[in-house]
Amino acid sequence: LPSSLTKIGTWAFSCCYNQTDANIPATVTSIGSYAFAYCSGLESATIPEGITTLTGTFRQCENLVSVSLPSTVTSLGDYTFSQCTLLTEVNIPDTVTTIGAYCFYKGKNLPNISLPSSLTKLGNYAFGYCPNQTDANIPETVTSIGTYAFAYCENLKTASIPQGTEKISDYMFRNCPNLELVSIPDSVTVLGQYCFANCSKLTEVDIPAGVTEIGAYCFYKCNKLEDLYVPAGVTKIGASAFAYCDKLTDVVIPETVTRIENSTFQECENLENVKIHDGITYIGDNAFYDCRGLTRIDIPASVQTIEYRSFAECRNLTQIVFYGDPPEIDNYAFDRYGEITAYYPENNPAWTEDVMQDYGGALTWKTAEAISIKTQPKTGYAKMGESAKVSVKAEGVGLKYQWYIKNAGGSKYSKSSVTKANYSTTMNDKSK
């Protein structure tokens, strides 16, 4: 390129397959979008000082190995280095505020890139399919994060979301099988759909107290996720949100949630305890399909609909306790081999012989008094080193107890080993 050049227009050299370098003269002050896109023979490029914006400039330059960016660049726009599969050297100046959609998409040989502290926007698929990206420590300056931003980064291990972020974007970390640690700020209110789907090494996630929505497939196939506390303010849990979470054993559904959507807990093989609170009106298709750890399920009076195969193949389920009037139950809601005893409220004429069917299983129907909590636990105090005690008194069929505890300053409750009506603990400086 001549030293007199001042402007390179849009698509100027695109698809020039024999162009091997793009050493742009210092006189150039403007480079149009996609100027060298699809130049499959291009191996290196130097961008002069003064250039502030690049958009699609080197899209699908499959043999591009190195690029030198000036300190004046503020925006790496959409598709700038998309599918540059051999790119191994690129410096992102501290002046960059925008990394656009698909900017480094499918950068298979791209090294782990540290995001500049000047960054404010990260576009859709910005680092999607970048296998060498090991961390996603997003600067506090970032106010906008697109969908799939780090999706399919197979070696991503850690991620931190900046304070002020209100939503973890849809598909943001989808299929990051080595992601182990995620830091989510208190400002987040929505976990988008598929945002952690197939993150198979994720063992624990602290969901902030302000979260109100957990999107569909949010933790789908996070099969090492063991410890999960769903905040009390959550009002919506999407379909398949926890499906195939094999290690999940206990879930408390917040009282603000009114529906258990399709396949929400499908094939959570070790799920033992789930409380369907009074207020749930709908249990969707396959909601608890093949949850082998469930031995008993209580259906509150508020439930109006139990859909197709909701509890099918729950092979260790032996007790179902209904409260209130019978809901509308699909013919295969309890489809499985083995006997199940189903209890219904005595002296309730709505429970007719037509209602008391097998629903795909082998149900034996019996009347039972509804469980009634006679005495709730009461706040108590104890001196340091002394024992603090709380208790609950209840009446009903096949009662079971499980206590959950949270120390002072803790962010979530955890299951204790106590399974009796009384709980006691020795007070120490962390107790509450």
C-alpha positions as CSV (number, residue, x, y, z in Angstrom):
1,L,0.0,0.0,0.0
2,P,1.4,3.4,-0.9
3,S,2.6,5.8,1.7
4,S,0.2,8.5,0.3
5,L,-2.8,6.5,1.3
6,T,-5.3,8.1,3.8
7,K,-8.4,5.9,3.5
8,I,-9.3,2.3,2.9
9,G,-13.0,1.8,2.0
10,T,-15.5,-0.9,3.1
11,W,-14.8,-4.4,1.7
12,A,-11.8,-2.9,-0.2
13,F,-9.6,-6.1,-0.2
14,S,-12.2,-8.6,0.9
15,C,-11.9,-12.1,-0.7
16,C,-8.4,-11.2,-2.1
17,Y,-7.1,-14.7,-1.3
18,N,-3.5,-14.0,-2.3
19,Q,-3.1,-11.0,0.0
20,T,-0.5,-12.1,2.5
21,D,0.0,-9.0,4.6
22,A,-1.9,-5.8,5.6
23,N,0.9,-3.5,6.6
24,I,-1.1,-0.3,6.5
25,P,0.8,3.0,6.1
26,A,0.8,5.5,9.0
27,T,-0.9,8.0,6.7
28,V,-4.2,6.0,6.8
29,T,-6.8,7.6,9.1
30,S,-9.8,5.5,8.2
31,I,-10.4,1.8,7.5
32,G,-13.8,0.7,6.3
33,S,-15.7,-2.3,7.6
34,Y,-14.6,-5.7,6.4
35,A,-11.7,-4.2,4.5
36,F,-9.6,-7.4,4.5
37,A,-12.4,-9.9,5.3
38,Y,-12.1,-13.4,3.8
39,C,-8.5,-12.9,2.8
40,S,-7.6,-16.5,3.4
41,G,-3.9,-16.0,2.6
42,L,-3.4,-13.1,5.0
43,E,-0.8,-13.9,7.7
44,S,0.0,-10.6,9.4
45,A,-1.3,-7.1,9.8
46,T,-0.3,-3.8,11.3
47,I,-2.8,-1.1,12.1
48,P,-1.4,2.5,12.3
49,E,-1.8,4.9,15.2
50,G,-4.8,7.2,14.9
51,I,-7.3,4.4,13.9
52,T,-10.0,4.2,16.5
53,T,-12.5,1.7,15.1
54,L,-12.2,-1.7,13.4
55,T,-15.3,-3.6,12.3
56,G,-15.2,-7.0,10.6
57,T,-11.8,-6.0,9.3
58,F,-10.2,-9.5,9.4
59,R,-13.3,-11.7,9.4
60,Q,-12.4,-15.3,8.5
61,C,-8.8,-14.6,7.6
62,E,-8.0,-18.2,8.4
63,N,-4.2,-18.0,8.2
64,L,-3.8,-14.7,10.0
65,V,-1.3,-15.3,12.8
66,S,-0.4,-11.9,14.3
67,V,-2.0,-8.4,14.4
68,S,-0.5,-5.2,15.9
69,L,-3.1,-2.8,17.2
70,P,-2.4,0.9,18.0
71,S,-3.0,2.6,21.3
72,T,-5.7,4.7,19.7
73,V,-8.1,1.9,19.1
74,T,-11.3,2.2,21.2
75,S,-13.6,-0.2,19.5
76,L,-13.1,-3.7,18.1
77,G,-16.4,-4.0,16.4
78,D,-18.5,-7.0,15.3
79,Y,-16.7,-9.8,13.6
80,T,-13.3,-8.0,13.6
81,F,-11.3,-11.3,14.2
82,S,-14.1,-13.8,13.8
83,Q,-12.9,-17.2,12.7
84,C,-9.2,-16.2,12.6
85,T,-8.4,-19.8,13.6
86,L,-4.6,-19.4,13.5
87,L,-4.4,-16.1,15.3
88,T,-2.0,-16.4,18.2
89,E,-0.8,-12.8,18.7
90,V,-3.0,-9.8,19.4
91,N,-2.7,-7.0,21.8
92,I,-5.8,-5.3,23.2
93,P,-4.9,-1.7,24.2
94,D,-6.1,-0.3,27.5
95,T,-8.1,2.2,25.4
96,V,-10.6,-0.3,24.1
97,T,-14.1,0.2,25.4
98,T,-16.0,-2.2,23.1
99,I,-15.5,-5.7,22.0
100,G,-18.3,-6.4,19.6
101,A,-20.4,-9.4,18.6
102,Y,-18.3,-12.4,17.3
103,C,-15.2,-10.3,17.6
104,F,-12.9,-13.3,18.5
105,Y,-15.4,-16.0,17.7
106,K,-13.7,-19.4,17.0
107,G,-10.2,-18.1,17.8
108,K,-9.0,-21.7,18.2
109,N,-5.4,-20.7,18.7
110,L,-6.0,-17.5,20.5
111,P,-4.2,-17.3,23.9
112,N,-6.0,-16.4,27.1
113,I,-6.9,-12.8,26.7
114,S,-7.1,-10.4,29.7
115,L,-9.9,-7.9,29.3
116,P,-8.8,-4.3,29.5
117,S,-9.9,-2.1,32.5
118,S,-11.4,0.4,30.0
119,L,-13.9,-2.1,28.6
120,T,-17.6,-1.2,28.9
121,K,-19.3,-3.5,26.4
122,L,-18.9,-7.2,25.5
123,G,-20.9,-8.4,22.5
124,N,-22.7,-11.6,21.6
125,Y,-20.3,-14.6,21.1
126,A,-17.4,-12.2,21.7
127,F,-15.2,-15.1,22.8
128,G,-17.5,-18.0,21.8
129,Y,-15.6,-21.2,21.0
130,C,-12.2,-19.9,22.2
131,P,-10.7,-23.1,23.7
132,N,-7.7,-21.4,25.3
133,Q,-9.6,-18.8,27.3
134,T,-9.1,-19.9,30.9
135,D,-10.7,-17.0,32.7
136,A,-13.5,-14.5,32.2
137,N,-12.7,-11.9,34.7
138,I,-14.9,-9.1,33.4
139,P,-13.8,-5.6,34.5
140,E,-16.1,-3.6,36.8
141,T,-16.4,-1.0,34.0
142,V,-18.4,-3.4,31.8
143,T,-22.1,-2.5,31.7
144,S,-23.3,-4.6,28.8
145,I,-22.6,-8.4,28.2
146,G,-24.1,-10.1,25.2
147,T,-25.5,-13.7,24.8
148,Y,-23.0,-16.6,24.4
149,A,-20.1,-14.2,25.4
150,F,-18.0,-17.1,26.6
151,A,-20.0,-20.1,25.4
152,Y,-18.2,-23.2,24.3
153,C,-14.9,-22.1,25.9
154,E,-13.9,-25.6,26.8
155,N,-11.0,-24.7,29.1
156,L,-12.6,-21.8,30.9
157,K,-12.1,-22.4,34.7
158,T,-13.1,-19.2,36.4
159,A,-15.4,-16.3,35.8
160,S,-16.3,-13.1,37.7
161,I,-19.3,-10.8,36.8
162,P,-18.9,-7.1,37.5
163,Q,-21.0,-5.4,40.2
164,G,-23.9,-3.6,38.6
165,T,-24.8,-6.4,36.2
166,E,-28.5,-7.2,36.5
167,K,-28.7,-10.3,34.2
168,I,-26.3,-13.1,33.5
169,S,-26.9,-13.2,29.7
170,D,-28.6,-16.1,28.0
171,Y,-26.2,-18.9,27.1
172,M,-23.3,-16.8,28.5
173,F,-21.2,-19.8,29.8
174,R,-23.0,-22.6,27.9
175,N,-20.9,-25.7,27.4
176,C,-17.9,-24.6,29.4
177,P,-17.2,-28.1,30.8
178,N,-14.2,-27.1,33.0
179,L,-15.8,-24.0,34.6
180,E,-15.4,-24.5,38.4
181,L,-15.8,-21.1,40.0
182,V,-18.2,-18.3,39.2
183,S,-18.5,-15.0,41.2
184,I,-21.9,-13.4,40.8
185,P,-22.5,-9.9,42.3
186,D,-25.5,-8.9,44.5
187,S,-26.8,-6.7,41.7
188,V,-27.9,-9.7,39.5
189,T,-31.7,-10.3,39.5
190,V,-31.9,-12.7,36.5
191,L,-30.0,-15.8,35.5
192,G,-30.7,-16.2,31.8
193,Q,-31.6,-19.3,30.0
194,Y,-28.9,-21.9,29.4
195,C,-26.4,-19.5,31.1
196,F,-24.6,-22.4,32.9
197,A,-25.9,-25.3,30.9
198,N,-23.4,-28.3,30.5
199,C,-20.9,-26.7,32.9
200,S,-20.2,-30.2,34.2
201,K,-17.4,-29.3,36.7
202,L,-19.5,-26.6,38.5
203,T,-20.0,-27.8,42.0
204,E,-21.3,-24.7,43.8
205,V,-23.0,-21.5,42.8
206,D,-23.9,-18.7,45.2
207,I,-27.2,-17.3,43.8
208,P,-27.6,-13.7,45.1
209,A,-30.5,-12.9,47.4
210,G,-31.9,-10.4,44.8
211,V,-32.4,-13.0,42.0
212,T,-36.1,-13.3,41.0
213,E,-35.8,-15.5,37.9
214,I,-33.8,-18.6,37.0
215,G,-34.1,-19.2,33.2
216,A,-34.9,-22.4,31.3
217,Y,-32.0,-24.9,31.2
218,C,-30.0,-22.5,33.5
219,F,-28.1,-25.3,35.2
220,Y,-29.0,-28.1,32.8
221,K,-26.5,-31.1,33.1
222,C,-24.4,-29.4,35.8
223,N,-24.0,-32.9,37.0
224,K,-21.5,-32.1,39.8
225,L,-23.7,-29.3,41.3
226,E,-24.3,-30.4,44.9
227,D,-24.9,-27.3,47.0
228,L,-27.6,-25.0,45.7
229,Y,-29.7,-22.5,47.7
230,V,-32.6,-20.9,45.7
231,P,-33.3,-17.5,47.2
232,A,-36.6,-16.7,48.7
233,G,-37.3,-13.9,46.2
234,V,-37.3,-16.1,43.1
235,T,-40.7,-16.1,41.4
236,K,-39.9,-18.0,38.2
237,I,-37.9,-21.2,37.6
238,G,-37.8,-22.1,33.9
239,A,-38.2,-25.5,32.2
240,S,-35.4,-28.0,32.7
241,A,-33.6,-25.5,34.9
242,F,-32.0,-28.2,37.0
243,A,-32.5,-31.3,34.8
244,Y,-29.7,-33.9,34.9
245,C,-28.1,-32.4,38.0
246,D,-27.1,-35.8,39.2
247,K,-25.5,-34.7,42.5
248,L,-28.3,-32.5,43.7
249,T,-29.9,-33.9,46.8
250,D,-32.0,-31.2,48.4
251,V,-34.0,-28.3,46.9
252,V,-36.2,-25.8,48.7
253,I,-38.6,-24.2,46.2
254,P,-39.3,-20.6,47.3
255,E,-42.9,-19.8,48.3
256,T,-42.9,-17.0,45.7
257,V,-42.8,-19.7,42.9
258,T,-46.2,-20.9,41.7
259,R,-45.3,-23.3,38.9
260,I,-42.9,-26.2,38.5
261,E,-42.3,-26.2,34.8
262,N,-41.6,-29.1,32.4
263,S,-38.6,-31.2,33.2
264,T,-37.4,-28.8,35.9
265,F,-35.8,-31.6,37.9
266,Q,-35.8,-34.4,35.3
267,E,-33.3,-37.2,36.0
268,C,-31.9,-35.6,39.2
269,E,-31.1,-39.1,40.3
270,N,-30.0,-38.3,43.8
271,L,-32.7,-35.8,44.7
272,E,-34.0,-36.9,48.0
273,N,-35.8,-33.9,49.5
274,V,-38.0,-31.4,47.7
275,K,-40.6,-29.3,49.3
276,I,-43.6,-28.4,47.1
277,H,-45.0,-25.6,49.2
278,D,-48.7,-24.5,49.4
279,G,-48.9,-22.0,46.6
280,I,-47.6,-24.2,43.8
281,T,-50.5,-24.6,41.3
282,Y,-48.9,-26.5,38.4
283,I,-46.4,-29.4,38.1
284,G,-45.4,-29.8,34.4
285,D,-44.5,-32.7,32.1
286,N,-41.6,-34.8,33.4
287,A,-41.0,-32.3,36.2
288,F,-39.5,-35.0,38.5
289,Y,-39.0,-37.8,35.9
290,D,-36.6,-40.5,37.1
291,C,-35.7,-38.8,40.4
292,R,-34.7,-42.1,42.0
293,G,-33.9,-40.6,45.4
294,L,-37.5,-39.5,46.1
295,T,-39.3,-41.8,48.5
296,R,-42.2,-39.5,49.4
297,I,-43.9,-36.5,47.8
298,D,-46.4,-34.1,49.4
299,I,-48.9,-32.5,47.0
300,P,-50.3,-29.3,48.7
301,A,-53.9,-28.2,48.3
302,S,-52.9,-25.4,46.0
303,V,-51.8,-27.8,43.2
304,Q,-54.4,-27.8,40.4
305,T,-52.6,-29.7,37.6
306,I,-50.1,-32.6,37.5
307,E,-49.0,-33.2,33.9
308,Y,-47.7,-36.1,31.8
309,R,-45.1,-38.3,33.5
310,S,-44.5,-35.7,36.2
311,F,-43.3,-38.4,38.6
312,A,-42.7,-41.3,36.2
313,E,-39.8,-43.7,36.8
314,C,-39.4,-42.4,40.4
315,R,-38.6,-46.0,41.2
316,N,-38.2,-45.5,45.0
317,L,-41.3,-43.4,45.5
318,T,-43.5,-45.2,47.9
319,Q,-45.7,-42.5,49.4
320,I,-47.8,-39.7,47.9
321,V,-49.8,-37.5,50.3
322,F,-52.5,-35.2,48.8
323,Y,-53.9,-32.3,50.7
324,G,-57.2,-30.6,49.7
325,D,-59.3,-31.3,46.6
326,P,-57.9,-33.6,43.9
327,P,-55.9,-31.9,41.2
328,E,-56.3,-32.7,37.5
329,I,-53.8,-35.6,37.1
330,D,-52.6,-36.9,33.7
331,N,-53.2,-40.6,33.1
332,Y,-49.4,-41.3,33.2
333,A,-48.3,-38.9,35.9
334,F,-47.0,-41.7,38.2
335,D,-46.0,-44.2,35.5
336,R,-43.6,-46.7,37.1
337,Y,-43.3,-50.3,38.3
338,G,-43.8,-50.9,42.1
339,E,-46.4,-50.1,44.7
340,I,-47.2,-46.6,45.8
341,T,-49.4,-45.7,48.7
342,A,-51.4,-42.6,48.0
343,Y,-53.1,-40.8,50.9
344,Y,-56.0,-38.4,50.4
345,P,-57.9,-36.3,53.0
346,E,-60.6,-38.1,54.8
347,N,-64.1,-36.8,54.7
348,N,-63.5,-35.0,51.4
349,P,-66.2,-36.0,49.0
350,A,-64.3,-34.8,46.0
351,W,-62.1,-37.9,46.2
352,T,-64.3,-40.3,44.3
353,E,-63.5,-43.7,42.9
354,D,-63.1,-42.2,39.5
355,V,-60.4,-39.9,40.8
356,M,-58.5,-42.6,42.6
357,Q,-56.9,-44.3,39.6
358,D,-53.4,-45.7,39.1
359,Y,-52.2,-42.9,36.7
360,G,-49.8,-45.3,35.0
361,G,-48.5,-46.8,38.2
362,A,-49.8,-49.1,40.9
363,L,-51.4,-46.8,43.5
364,T,-53.1,-48.0,46.6
365,W,-55.4,-45.4,48.0
366,K,-55.9,-44.7,51.7
367,T,-57.4,-41.9,53.8
368,A,-55.2,-39.9,56.1
369,E,-55.4,-36.8,58.2
370,A,-53.4,-34.0,56.7
371,I,-50.1,-33.1,58.3
372,S,-50.6,-30.3,60.8
373,I,-47.8,-28.3,62.4
374,K,-48.9,-27.8,66.0
375,T,-45.9,-25.8,67.2
376,Q,-43.5,-23.8,65.1
377,P,-39.8,-23.3,66.1
378,K,-39.4,-20.2,68.3
379,T,-36.5,-17.8,68.5
380,G,-34.3,-18.6,71.4
381,Y,-31.0,-17.3,72.9
382,A,-28.1,-19.0,74.7
383,K,-24.8,-17.8,76.1
384,M,-21.5,-18.7,74.5
385,G,-20.7,-22.3,75.1
386,E,-24.2,-23.3,76.1
387,S,-26.7,-25.3,74.1
388,A,-29.4,-23.6,72.1
389,K,-32.5,-25.7,71.3
390,V,-35.4,-25.3,68.9
391,S,-38.2,-27.8,68.2
392,V,-41.3,-28.4,66.0
393,K,-44.4,-30.4,66.8
394,A,-46.5,-31.9,64.0
395,E,-49.1,-34.5,63.4
396,G,-49.8,-36.6,60.3
397,V,-48.8,-39.7,58.2
398,G,-45.2,-40.8,57.9
399,L,-43.7,-37.6,59.3
400,K,-40.1,-36.8,58.4
401,Y,-37.9,-34.0,59.7
402,Q,-34.9,-32.1,58.2
403,W,-33.3,-29.0,59.7
404,Y,-31.5,-26.4,57.6
405,I,-29.1,-23.9,59.3
406,K,-27.3,-20.7,58.4
407,N,-24.6,-19.0,60.6
408,A,-24.5,-15.3,61.2
409,G,-23.2,-13.6,58.1
410,G,-23.8,-16.6,55.9
411,S,-25.4,-16.3,52.5
412,K,-27.4,-19.5,52.4
413,Y,-28.8,-22.4,54.4
414,S,-27.3,-25.8,54.4
415,K,-28.7,-29.2,55.4
416,S,-27.8,-30.4,58.8
417,S,-27.5,-34.0,59.9
418,V,-30.5,-33.6,62.3
419,T,-33.6,-35.5,61.2
420,K,-35.6,-35.4,64.4
421,A,-38.2,-32.9,65.7
422,N,-35.7,-31.2,68.0
423,Y,-32.5,-29.4,67.0
424,S,-29.7,-28.3,69.4
425,T,-26.3,-26.7,68.9
426,T,-23.5,-25.4,71.1
427,M,-23.2,-21.6,70.6
428,N,-19.9,-20.2,69.4
429,D,-18.8,-16.9,67.8
430,K,-20.2,-17.9,64.4
431,S,-23.5,-19.3,65.5
432,K,-26.9,-17.8,65.0
